[in-house]
Amino acid sequence: MRKVGLVLALGIALSGCATVIDGTQQSISVNTSHGKRVMVSVDGKNIQTPATVSVKRGNPALKITTSDKSCASSTAVQRSIKTLFFLNFFLTSGLSSSTTDLASGAAWDYDNNVVVNCFTN
């Protein structure tokens, strides 16, 4: 009985663990393959590379776009589900923690460094 109480207490304490630990925002670094400065748009924010920008985790398809003719017009940002999400899911038997992390986007991680493919002249 004591073990059950410990598991339940741990489950409640870790509820929404990825949301609490890493939050719903993530910083990503954006650079170009040719190293030149280029204006890009990330999650509705216009920035000049190289730069670091904060984005909301869990956007279904985060893309970096540019109208600069020397670069690809769109670059997809890869995302993956966090190991912390699975750990939390199994520790809490999938109770509210997984729902909280998925709904908030905190269950996902984007690549930390994104390179916009550009062409050399």
Phi, psi and omega in degrees: 000322181296322179294320179298317178297321178295316179296318178295318178296318178296319179299317179293319181295326182266005181302124182071034188304312181295326178295317183288316186285310186254347179076184183256003178244151177219141175267132175236147179262132182241125179227170175250154182290334180264359175078003180272158178285133181219139174280128178228164176242128180231116177054039178083002179253129177269126181223162175251129180285154352286146182201164172243135183226145178267130180234157177282129177294147172089359174305132188302321182215087180282127180231148173254127181240154176210152175257003178294124185291345181273000183229161174300139185290336182215137177230121178282139177261121182289144175227156179215158179278141184285147173298323180302326179298313181293319178301313179296319181300313182286325179292329183253012181056031176073018181296213188298339184300315182294322178296316180298311182295320179291317182294324181277345184089353184292346179286350186250151173233137171265161171304138180286330182236122180240133180246123176279123181287121180236161184256139177269141181259000000 
